[in-house]
Amino acid sequence: MMIELRNDFEYDWCVSALNGVKSELAGLKGTEWLFCAQKTDDLLEACIRFLKYADQRLDLGLRMEILVGAEAYDDAVKAFPFAAVRNIDEQESSLQADYCVYWGYSQTTESCRTVDELDHASRRMGKFWAQIALPRHRAMCISGAGVYNPYKYPVMAAEEEFQKHSDDPERIFARRAEQLTACSGCQCVVLRPGIILAAGLRMDSPVADLLDKLVRQEEIGAVSARTKYSLVYITDFLTAWIRTAVSPRANGAYNVSDSDESVSLLRICELYMEASAESRQIDMKLETSADTFNYALDGSKLKTLGWQRTVDLKTMIAMEIGFRSGKGNRMRFPDNYRGKQAAMQNCLFGILCQIDRICAKHDIQYFLAGGTLLGAARHQGFIPWDDDLDVMMLRKDYERFLKVVRDELPEQMFLQTPATDPGNHYLISKIRLNNTVFSSEYLLRFPQLHNGIFVDVIAQDYTANSKLGQKLHLKLSLLARGLVFKKWSGGSATAVGRKYAIFDLVKKLASFKTLEWFQNKVLTMFNGMPGRKYLYDSMGINLAKGAYPAQWLSGQTKIRFNGGEFPAPVEYDQYLKYLYGEYMQPAPVTQRTSSHTVPWVDLGPYAEDPDGVQAALSGEGTDCTHA
């Protein structure tokens, strides 16, 4: 039975997690999984649905069985129609599986409030392990931070700390679950996640309760700045689960947490205000009690298996706000460039209007390119979270454009090439907006260069017709481009390998003028040859994708962008599939981030009136009917 992802959030964490552990999942092909849970909950359902999604995407041939108590049987049958669901109280025969997973996570918070409930749960847990044969690969227990006693010290608990005797039934149960798993007779892994945040799911925690109150604008009450909680997003929990399942080195308990994601409730309030972009007063008071209890976890041990968190704290909170406020499918991260992204896109569009005017006047053929073309095809405008704009031309049109553009640009704009801005060695030409700043970490090293908001203008060159010729041309192009950039950045080719030391000598002895001449000769070496059938992205970031048919760019068609129509390649569908695959499916929400890391953004005169950017950039005679 096929599984359909239910919403944008589930798509986000399923696809993101699958991409993060695709090679590990391939090692699970043909395996059998046996789960036991006292009851079903959102996290159990999320994990099993993810495993099923990975199964059908990667054709893994997984088999899953689920053991639950009688009170949870009907819910489990509805939740998991693709798996065999059994009532643990009626199961008599021995069961076998490659991976046996005991689900103790939710039980540590709800199921064991009394000694009687604890005894009942423990007997059922013991029955589960008695009824299964030795797991062929691994026994696993999904536990939680409830195994630790709250501690008063400003530290993070490692796996063997803060576990002295406790009379709390919840902690007793959590420890028994781990101990019984460890006694299963095979290699055992116990996962102890911090508070799991998962947009689209409802899981109780102090952080979830606080976020609900913030979104509903309810009275918060007292919050502590000293008590710390460890947070982890569902995507990163899923990758930790799969990584520990397949790693031959995984054994024992692992905290699923990142040290950077341990925060107080007061900090959660601050992050909420930053992410929601709301101007309102939060009704709360600061907890001043000296009794501080920490629940922060040290996840250093898990990182020894190669696990890294991919969703940071700000993104977690933004996702949760989007979900809890009902705006998830339209969600953008409001702190992109500190609220300036819409104005930046208006500036970029103003530059595009000028490029379009100049190309129309001089009969120069150009196309929307890269993410800009993708945005036009999928969103009829900018990709909402994007921060740049690209156009491309065949080399002959590119050379003609460079000859006329400086005389045609309005005074607010500047053509940046190595010839017009000494010290600049970017291969790509840029149209920059004067009196603005959009500076990357790298360009901060060159304050004398024009660092304004820009549109990239990229040439496309011909390459060989044969596969071998294309491969050699690609390698030579990478070498030529690398020599210029390594000389500019001060990087060493020997960092790749000592056999490349000769290239360090070449870039040291040759001038920029010589290296850039060589670079241009290499990129254009097939231009003008008769019968050329293939192009490649000689100047851009898609160079490594190799050649594509020249006929895709043999003419123009119009495509909607930002309220108007602009030129696209006549076969833009094929071109976008070559770049992005199934391009109409948006990226997972947590990956909808800007394409540049830019520490310094200054919109100058265009910051105060973002909607008036077009008027400010429209020179006399400019046809902005596209806008």
C-alpha positions as CSV (number, residue, x, y, z in Angstrom):
1,M,0.0,0.0,0.0
2,M,1.3,3.4,-1.0
3,I,1.6,6.3,1.5
4,E,0.6,9.9,0.6
5,L,2.3,12.7,2.6
6,R,-0.4,14.6,4.3
7,N,0.8,18.2,4.3
8,D,3.7,20.5,3.6
9,F,5.2,19.9,7.0
10,E,5.3,16.1,6.7
11,Y,6.7,16.5,3.2
12,D,9.4,18.7,4.8
13,W,10.7,16.3,7.4
14,C,10.3,13.2,5.3
15,V,12.2,14.5,2.3
16,S,14.8,16.3,4.4
17,A,15.5,13.3,6.5
18,L,15.6,10.9,3.5
19,N,18.1,13.2,1.8
20,G,20.2,13.2,4.9
21,V,20.5,9.4,5.3
22,K,19.8,8.1,1.8
23,S,23.0,5.9,1.8
24,E,22.2,4.5,5.3
25,L,18.6,3.7,4.2
26,A,20.0,1.8,1.2
27,G,21.7,-0.5,3.7
28,L,18.3,-1.5,5.2
29,K,17.0,-3.1,2.0
30,G,14.9,-6.2,2.6
31,T,14.9,-5.9,6.4
32,E,12.1,-6.6,8.9
33,W,11.1,-4.2,11.6
34,L,9.2,-5.0,14.7
35,F,7.8,-2.1,16.9
36,C,6.2,-2.4,20.3
37,A,4.3,0.6,21.8
38,Q,1.9,0.8,24.8
39,K,-0.1,3.2,22.7
40,T,0.1,5.1,19.4
41,D,1.2,8.7,19.4
42,D,2.3,11.4,16.9
43,L,6.0,10.6,17.1
44,L,5.5,6.9,16.7
45,E,3.3,7.5,13.7
46,A,5.8,10.0,12.2
47,C,8.7,7.5,12.5
48,I,6.8,4.6,11.0
49,R,5.3,6.8,8.2
50,F,8.8,8.1,7.4
51,L,10.2,4.5,7.2
52,K,7.3,3.6,4.8
53,Y,7.9,6.7,2.7
54,A,11.6,5.8,2.4
55,D,10.6,2.3,1.5
56,Q,8.5,3.3,-1.4
57,R,10.9,6.1,-2.6
58,L,14.0,3.9,-2.5
59,D,12.3,0.5,-3.2
60,L,13.7,-1.0,0.0
61,G,11.3,-3.9,0.3
62,L,10.9,-3.3,4.1
63,R,8.4,-5.4,6.2
64,M,6.9,-3.9,9.4
65,E,5.0,-5.4,12.3
66,I,3.6,-3.4,15.2
67,L,2.6,-4.8,18.6
68,V,0.3,-2.7,20.7
69,G,-2.0,-3.2,23.7
70,A,-5.7,-3.9,23.2
71,E,-6.7,-0.3,24.1
72,A,-4.5,1.0,21.2
73,Y,-5.2,-1.8,18.6
74,D,-8.0,0.0,16.7
75,D,-6.1,3.2,16.5
76,A,-3.0,1.4,15.3
77,V,-4.9,-0.4,12.5
78,K,-6.2,2.9,11.2
79,A,-2.8,4.7,11.5
80,F,-0.8,1.9,9.9
81,P,-2.8,0.2,7.1
82,F,0.5,-0.7,5.4
83,A,1.8,-2.7,8.3
84,A,0.8,-5.9,10.2
85,V,-0.7,-4.8,13.5
86,R,-0.9,-7.3,16.4
87,N,-2.4,-7.2,19.9
88,I,0.4,-7.9,22.3
89,D,-1.9,-9.3,24.9
90,E,-3.1,-12.0,22.4
91,Q,0.3,-12.8,20.8
92,E,1.6,-16.2,21.8
93,S,4.1,-17.3,19.2
94,S,7.7,-16.0,18.9
95,L,8.4,-13.2,16.5
96,Q,11.5,-12.5,14.5
97,A,12.9,-9.3,13.0
98,D,16.1,-7.6,12.0
99,Y,15.3,-4.6,14.1
100,C,13.2,-4.6,17.2
101,V,12.2,-1.2,18.5
102,Y,10.6,-0.6,21.9
103,W,8.7,2.7,22.0
104,G,9.1,4.2,25.5
105,Y,9.1,7.9,24.6
106,S,5.5,8.9,25.3
107,Q,5.2,6.5,28.2
108,T,7.6,8.5,30.2
109,T,5.2,11.5,30.3
110,E,1.7,10.0,30.4
111,S,1.4,6.3,31.0
112,C,3.0,5.7,34.4
113,R,1.5,8.0,37.0
114,T,1.1,5.4,39.7
115,V,2.9,2.3,40.9
116,D,0.1,0.0,39.6
117,E,0.4,1.6,36.1
118,L,4.2,1.2,36.3
119,D,3.9,-2.5,37.2
120,H,1.4,-3.1,34.4
121,A,3.5,-1.3,31.8
122,S,6.6,-3.2,33.0
123,R,4.9,-6.6,32.7
124,R,3.8,-5.7,29.1
125,M,7.2,-4.6,28.2
126,G,8.8,-7.8,29.6
127,K,6.2,-9.8,27.6
128,F,7.3,-8.1,24.5
129,W,10.9,-9.0,24.8
130,A,10.0,-12.5,25.9
131,Q,8.0,-13.0,22.7
132,I,10.6,-12.1,20.2
133,A,13.5,-14.1,19.1
134,L,17.0,-12.5,19.2
135,P,17.0,-9.6,16.8
136,R,19.2,-10.3,13.8
137,H,20.7,-6.8,13.8
138,R,19.8,-4.5,16.6
139,A,17.4,-3.9,19.5
140,M,16.5,-0.3,20.0
141,C,14.6,1.7,22.6
142,I,13.2,5.2,22.0
143,S,13.5,6.7,25.4
144,G,13.8,10.3,26.4
145,A,15.2,12.9,28.7
146,G,12.9,11.6,31.4
147,V,15.5,9.0,32.3
148,Y,17.6,11.8,33.9
149,N,16.9,13.4,37.3
150,P,16.5,17.2,36.9
151,Y,19.7,18.8,38.0
152,K,20.5,22.2,39.5
153,Y,23.9,22.6,37.9
154,P,24.5,24.8,34.7
155,V,25.8,21.8,32.7
156,M,24.4,19.4,30.1
157,A,23.8,15.8,31.0
158,A,26.0,13.2,29.3
159,E,24.6,9.7,28.9
160,E,25.8,8.2,32.2
161,E,25.1,11.3,34.4
162,F,22.3,12.3,36.8
163,Q,20.6,8.9,37.1
164,K,20.6,8.2,40.8
165,H,17.7,6.4,42.3
166,S,14.3,8.1,41.9
167,D,10.8,7.3,43.2
168,D,9.2,9.0,40.2
169,P,7.3,6.3,38.2
170,E,8.0,8.0,35.0
171,R,11.8,7.8,35.5
172,I,11.6,4.3,36.8
173,F,9.7,3.2,33.7
174,A,12.2,4.9,31.3
175,R,15.1,3.2,32.9
176,R,13.4,-0.2,32.9
177,A,12.6,0.2,29.2
178,E,16.2,0.8,28.5
179,Q,17.4,-2.0,30.8
180,L,15.1,-4.6,29.2
181,T,16.2,-3.5,25.7
182,A,19.8,-3.9,26.8
183,C,19.1,-7.4,28.0
184,S,17.6,-8.5,24.6
185,G,20.8,-10.4,23.9
186,C,22.1,-8.4,20.9
187,Q,23.7,-5.1,20.2
188,C,21.4,-2.4,21.7
189,V,20.9,1.3,21.0
190,V,18.9,3.6,23.3
191,L,18.0,7.0,21.9
192,R,17.2,9.8,24.4
193,P,15.9,12.9,22.5
194,G,15.4,16.2,24.1
195,I,12.1,18.0,23.5
196,I,11.1,17.1,19.9
197,L,9.6,19.9,17.9
198,A,7.7,18.9,14.8
199,A,5.6,21.3,12.9
200,G,2.4,19.4,11.9
201,L,2.5,17.2,15.0
202,R,1.2,17.8,18.5
203,M,3.5,16.6,21.2
204,D,3.2,17.8,24.8
205,S,6.1,19.7,26.3
206,P,6.7,22.9,28.2
207,V,8.0,24.5,25.0
208,A,5.0,23.4,23.0
209,D,2.6,24.8,25.7
210,L,4.5,28.1,25.7
211,L,4.3,28.4,21.9
212,D,0.6,27.7,21.9
213,K,0.0,30.5,24.5
214,L,2.2,32.9,22.5
215,V,0.4,32.2,19.2
216,R,-3.0,32.5,20.9
217,Q,-1.8,35.6,22.8
218,E,-2.7,34.2,26.1
219,E,-1.2,35.2,29.5
220,I,2.1,33.4,29.8
221,G,2.7,33.6,33.5
222,A,6.2,33.1,35.0
223,V,9.0,31.9,32.8
224,S,12.6,31.1,33.8
225,A,15.8,32.3,32.3
226,R,17.8,29.7,34.1
227,T,16.1,26.4,33.5
228,K,17.3,24.9,30.2
229,Y,15.7,22.5,27.8
230,S,17.3,20.7,24.9
231,L,15.4,20.8,21.7
232,V,15.7,18.8,18.5
233,Y,13.6,19.0,15.3
234,I,11.9,15.9,14.0
235,T,14.1,15.8,10.9
236,D,17.2,15.5,13.0
237,F,15.7,12.9,15.3
238,L,14.8,10.7,12.2
239,T,18.4,10.9,10.9
240,A,19.8,10.0,14.3
241,W,17.4,7.0,14.5
242,I,18.4,5.6,11.1
243,R,22.1,6.4,11.5
244,T,22.3,4.5,14.9
245,A,20.3,1.7,13.4
246,V,22.8,0.9,10.7
247,S,26.1,2.0,12.2
248,P,28.3,-1.0,13.3
249,R,29.8,1.3,15.9
250,A,26.6,2.3,17.5
251,N,26.0,0.8,20.9
252,G,24.5,2.0,24.2
253,A,22.7,5.2,25.0
254,Y,22.8,8.3,22.8
255,N,21.4,11.8,23.6
256,V,19.8,13.2,20.5
257,S,20.6,16.9,21.0
258,D,22.9,19.7,19.9
259,S,24.6,21.8,22.5
260,D,23.5,25.0,20.6
261,E,19.9,24.1,20.9
262,S,19.5,24.1,24.7
263,V,17.6,27.2,25.8
264,S,15.4,28.6,28.4
265,L,11.7,29.5,28.1
266,L,12.6,33.1,28.2
267,R,14.8,32.7,25.1
268,I,11.9,30.9,23.4
269,C,9.8,34.0,23.9
270,E,12.5,36.2,22.4
271,L,12.8,33.9,19.4
272,Y,9.1,33.9,19.0
273,M,9.1,37.7,18.8
274,E,11.9,37.7,16.3
275,A,10.3,35.0,14.0
276,S,6.7,36.3,14.2
277,A,7.7,39.9,13.4
278,E,4.8,41.0,15.7
279,S,4.8,44.3,17.5
280,R,2.9,43.5,20.7
281,Q,3.5,43.2,24.4
282,I,3.9,39.7,26.0
283,D,2.1,39.4,29.3
284,M,4.6,37.4,31.4
285,K,6.8,37.7,34.5
286,L,10.3,36.4,35.1
287,E,10.7,33.4,37.4
288,T,13.2,34.5,40.1
289,S,13.2,31.3,42.2
290,A,16.6,30.0,43.2
291,D,15.4,26.5,42.6
292,T,16.5,25.8,39.0
293,F,16.1,22.4,37.4
294,N,17.9,21.7,34.1
295,Y,16.9,19.3,31.4
296,A,19.7,20.0,28.9
297,L,21.4,17.1,27.2
298,D,25.0,16.8,25.9
299,G,24.8,15.2,22.4
300,S,28.6,14.9,21.8
301,K,28.5,11.1,21.8
302,L,26.0,10.9,18.9
303,K,28.3,13.2,16.8
304,T,31.0,10.5,16.9
305,L,28.8,8.6,14.5
306,G,28.7,11.5,12.0
307,W,25.3,12.9,13.1
308,Q,24.9,16.7,12.8
309,R,21.8,18.7,13.4
310,T,20.5,20.4,10.2
311,V,17.6,22.5,11.6
312,D,18.7,25.3,13.8
313,L,16.8,26.8,16.7
314,K,15.4,29.8,14.8
315,T,14.1,27.6,12.0
316,M,12.5,25.3,14.5
317,I,10.6,28.2,16.1
318,A,9.6,29.6,12.8
319,M,8.3,26.3,11.7
320,E,6.3,25.9,14.9
321,I,4.8,29.3,14.6
322,G,3.8,28.6,11.0
323,F,2.1,25.4,12.0
324,R,0.4,26.7,15.2
325,S,-0.8,29.9,13.5
326,G,-2.3,28.0,10.5
327,K,0.1,29.8,8.0
328,G,2.5,26.9,7.4
329,N,1.9,26.4,3.7
330,R,2.5,30.1,3.0
331,M,5.3,30.4,5.5
332,R,8.4,32.3,4.8
333,F,11.2,33.0,7.3
334,P,10.5,36.7,8.2
335,D,14.1,37.2,9.5
336,N,15.7,36.7,6.1
337,Y,17.9,39.7,5.8
338,R,16.3,41.3,8.8
339,G,13.0,41.9,7.1
340,K,14.5,43.4,3.9
341,Q,14.0,40.6,1.5
342,A,10.9,42.0,-0.3
343,A,12.6,45.3,-0.8
344,M,15.7,43.5,-2.1
345,Q,13.6,41.6,-4.6
346,N,12.1,44.9,-5.8
347,C,15.6,46.3,-6.3
348,L,16.5,43.2,-8.3
349,F,13.4,43.5,-10.4
350,G,14.2,47.1,-11.2
351,I,17.6,46.0,-12.5
352,L,15.9,43.3,-14.6
353,C,13.7,45.9,-16.2
354,Q,16.7,47.9,-17.3
355,I,18.4,44.7,-18.8
356,D,15.2,43.9,-20.6
357,R,14.9,47.4,-22.0
358,I,18.6,47.4,-23.2
359,C,18.3,44.0,-24.8
360,A,15.1,44.9,-26.6
361,K,16.6,48.2,-27.9
362,H,19.7,46.4,-29.3
363,D,18.0,43.2,-30.4
364,I,20.1,41.1,-27.9
365,Q,18.6,37.7,-27.0
366,Y,18.7,36.9,-23.3
367,F,16.8,34.5,-21.0
368,L,15.9,34.2,-17.3
369,A,18.2,31.7,-15.8
370,G,18.7,29.3,-12.8
371,G,16.6,30.0,-9.8
372,T,15.0,33.0,-11.5
373,L,13.6,30.9,-14.3
374,L,12.6,28.3,-11.7
375,G,10.7,30.9,-9.8
376,A,9.0,32.1,-13.0
377,A,7.9,28.5,-13.9
378,R,6.8,27.6,-10.4
379,H,5.8,30.8,-8.7
380,Q,5.3,33.2,-11.6
381,G,7.8,35.4,-9.8
382,F,10.7,35.2,-7.4
383,I,11.1,32.0,-5.4
384,P,9.7,33.5,-2.1
385,W,12.8,32.8,-0.1
386,D,15.3,33.7,-2.9
387,D,17.7,36.7,-2.8
388,D,19.2,36.9,-6.3
389,L,18.3,37.2,-9.9
390,D,20.2,35.6,-12.9
391,V,20.0,36.1,-16.7
392,M,21.9,34.2,-19.3
393,M,22.9,34.8,-23.0
394,L,24.8,32.9,-25.7
395,R,28.3,34.2,-25.8
396,K,27.8,36.3,-29.0
397,D,24.9,38.1,-27.4
398,Y,26.8,38.5,-24.1
399,E,29.7,40.2,-25.9
400,R,27.3,42.6,-27.6
401,F,25.6,43.3,-24.3
402,L,28.8,44.3,-22.6
403,K,29.6,46.7,-25.5
404,V,26.4,48.7,-25.1
405,V,25.3,48.3,-21.5
406,R,27.5,50.9,-19.8
407,D,26.2,53.7,-22.0
408,E,22.6,52.5,-21.5
409,L,22.4,52.0,-17.8
410,P,20.8,54.7,-15.6
411,E,23.1,56.5,-13.2
412,Q,21.8,54.4,-10.3
413,M,23.5,51.3,-11.7
414,F,27.0,50.0,-12.4
415,L,28.4,47.3,-14.7
416,Q,31.0,45.3,-12.7
417,T,33.6,43.3,-14.6
418,P,37.3,42.9,-14.1
419,A,37.8,45.7,-16.5
420,T,35.4,48.2,-14.9
421,D,36.2,47.5,-11.2
422,P,40.0,46.9,-10.7
423,G,40.6,44.2,-8.1
424,N,37.4,42.3,-9.1
425,H,38.1,38.9,-10.6
426,Y,34.6,37.4,-10.7
427,L,34.1,35.5,-14.0
428,I,30.4,36.5,-14.1
429,S,29.4,40.1,-15.0
430,K,27.1,41.9,-12.5
431,I,24.8,44.9,-12.8
432,R,25.1,46.5,-9.3
433,L,22.8,49.0,-7.7
434,N,24.7,52.1,-6.4
435,N,24.4,53.3,-2.8
436,T,23.5,49.8,-1.6
437,V,25.5,47.0,0.0
438,F,25.0,43.2,-0.4
439,S,28.4,41.8,0.7
440,S,29.3,38.2,1.3
441,E,31.8,37.1,3.8
442,Y,34.4,36.7,1.0
443,L,33.8,40.2,-0.4
444,L,34.3,41.8,3.1
445,R,38.0,41.2,2.3
446,F,37.8,43.7,-0.6
447,P,36.1,46.9,0.7
448,Q,37.3,48.8,-2.3
449,L,35.0,46.8,-4.7
450,H,31.5,47.7,-5.5
451,N,29.4,45.5,-3.3
452,G,25.9,46.7,-4.2
453,I,22.8,44.6,-4.8
454,F,23.3,42.9,-8.1
455,V,21.9,40.8,-11.0
456,D,24.2,38.2,-12.5
457,V,24.7,38.2,-16.3
458,I,26.1,34.8,-17.4
459,A,27.3,33.6,-20.8
460,Q,26.6,30.1,-22.1
461,D,29.3,28.6,-24.3
462,Y,29.5,25.7,-26.7
463,T,31.4,22.5,-25.9
464,A,32.4,19.3,-27.7
465,N,29.9,16.9,-29.3
466,S,31.5,13.8,-27.9
467,K,31.2,12.6,-24.3
468,L,35.0,12.3,-24.1
469,G,35.5,15.8,-25.5
470,Q,32.9,17.2,-23.1
471,K,34.6,15.6,-20.1
472,L,38.0,16.9,-21.1
473,H,36.6,20.4,-21.8
474,L,34.9,20.4,-18.4
475,K,38.1,19.4,-16.5
476,L,40.1,22.1,-18.4
477,S,37.4,24.7,-17.6
478,L,37.5,23.8,-13.9
479,L,41.3,24.1,-13.9
480,A,41.2,27.5,-15.7
481,R,38.6,28.9,-13.4
482,G,40.3,27.5,-10.3
483,L,43.6,29.1,-11.2
484,V,42.0,32.6,-11.3
485,F,40.0,32.1,-8.1
486,K,42.9,30.5,-6.1
487,K,45.1,33.4,-7.0
488,W,42.4,35.9,-6.0
489,S,41.5,34.1,-2.8
490,G,45.0,33.1,-1.8
491,G,44.1,29.4,-1.7
492,S,46.5,26.6,-2.4
493,A,46.0,23.8,-4.8
494,T,48.1,21.5,-2.7
495,A,45.3,21.4,-0.2
496,V,43.6,19.0,-2.6
497,G,46.8,17.0,-3.1
498,R,50.6,17.4,-3.4
499,K,50.4,16.4,-7.1
500,Y,48.7,19.8,-7.8
501,A,51.7,21.8,-6.5
502,I,52.6,22.7,-10.1
503,F,49.4,24.7,-10.3
504,D,50.4,26.7,-7.2
505,L,53.6,27.6,-9.1
506,V,51.6,28.6,-12.2
507,K,49.2,30.9,-10.4
508,K,52.1,32.5,-8.5
509,L,54.2,33.3,-11.6
510,A,51.3,34.2,-13.9
511,S,49.5,37.6,-13.7
512,F,45.8,37.9,-13.4
513,K,45.7,39.2,-17.0
514,T,47.4,36.1,-18.2
515,L,45.3,33.7,-16.2
516,E,42.0,35.5,-17.2
517,W,43.1,35.4,-20.9
518,F,43.7,31.6,-20.6
519,Q,40.4,31.2,-18.8
520,N,38.5,32.9,-21.6
521,K,40.3,30.9,-24.2
522,V,39.4,27.6,-22.6
523,L,35.7,28.5,-22.0
524,T,35.2,29.7,-25.6
525,M,37.4,27.2,-27.4
526,F,34.4,25.5,-29.2
527,N,32.5,28.7,-30.1
528,G,32.5,29.4,-33.8
529,M,33.2,25.7,-34.8
530,P,30.6,24.4,-37.2
531,G,28.1,21.7,-36.1
532,R,28.3,22.4,-32.4
533,K,25.3,20.7,-30.7
534,Y,25.9,21.2,-27.0
535,L,26.2,24.1,-24.6
536,Y,27.5,24.2,-21.0
537,D,27.3,26.6,-18.1
538,S,30.9,27.8,-18.6
539,M,30.7,30.8,-16.2
540,G,28.0,29.7,-13.7
541,I,27.5,27.3,-10.7
542,N,26.1,24.6,-12.9
543,L,29.3,23.9,-14.7
544,A,29.7,20.4,-13.1
545,K,26.3,19.4,-14.5
546,G,27.9,19.1,-17.9
547,A,26.6,19.6,-21.4
548,Y,23.0,20.1,-22.5
549,P,21.5,20.3,-26.0
550,A,22.0,23.7,-27.7
551,Q,18.5,23.5,-29.2
552,W,17.0,24.2,-25.7
553,L,18.3,27.8,-26.1
554,S,17.6,28.1,-29.9
555,G,14.9,30.6,-29.3
556,Q,12.8,32.6,-26.8
557,T,9.3,32.1,-25.4
558,K,7.6,34.3,-22.9
559,I,7.0,33.4,-19.3
560,R,5.2,35.2,-16.5
561,F,7.4,36.8,-13.9
562,N,6.5,39.3,-11.2
563,G,3.3,40.5,-13.1
564,G,4.8,40.7,-16.6
565,E,6.3,38.5,-19.3
566,F,10.0,37.9,-19.8
567,P,12.0,35.7,-22.1
568,A,12.7,32.1,-21.3
569,P,14.5,29.4,-23.3
570,V,12.1,27.9,-25.9
571,E,12.5,24.5,-24.2
572,Y,12.8,25.8,-20.6
573,D,11.0,22.7,-19.2
574,Q,13.8,20.4,-20.4
575,Y,16.4,22.9,-19.2
576,L,14.8,23.1,-15.7
577,K,14.6,19.3,-15.5
578,Y,18.3,19.2,-16.4
579,L,19.1,21.6,-13.5
580,Y,16.6,20.6,-10.8
581,G,14.9,17.3,-11.7
582,E,11.2,17.5,-10.8
583,Y,11.3,21.2,-10.4
584,M,7.6,21.9,-9.8
585,Q,7.8,20.4,-6.3
586,P,9.1,23.0,-3.8
587,A,12.0,22.3,-1.6
588,P,11.2,21.1,2.0
589,V,10.2,24.1,4.2
590,T,13.3,23.9,6.4
591,Q,15.5,24.1,3.2
592,R,13.8,27.3,2.0
593,T,16.6,29.5,2.8
594,S,18.4,32.2,0.9
595,S,21.2,31.2,-1.5
596,H,23.8,33.5,-0.1
597,T,25.4,34.0,3.3
598,V,25.5,37.8,3.5
599,P,26.5,39.4,6.8
600,W,26.1,43.0,5.5
601,V,23.0,44.3,3.8
602,D,22.2,48.0,3.3
603,L,19.4,49.1,1.0
604,G,20.4,52.8,1.2
605,P,17.8,55.1,-0.3
606,Y,15.6,52.1,-1.3
607,A,14.9,50.9,2.3
608,E,12.2,53.5,3.3
609,D,9.9,53.0,0.3
610,P,10.2,49.4,-0.9
611,D,7.2,49.7,-3.2
612,G,8.6,52.8,-4.8
613,V,11.8,51.1,-5.9
614,Q,10.5,50.7,-9.5
615,A,9.8,54.4,-9.8
616,A,13.3,55.3,-8.4
617,L,15.0,52.9,-10.9
618,S,12.9,53.8,-14.0
619,G,15.1,56.0,-16.1
620,E,13.5,58.2,-18.8
621,G,12.2,56.1,-21.6
622,T,12.2,52.9,-19.6
623,D,9.4,50.6,-20.6
624,C,8.4,49.0,-17.3
625,T,5.1,47.6,-18.6
626,H,6.6,44.2,-17.5
627,A,6.3,45.4,-13.9
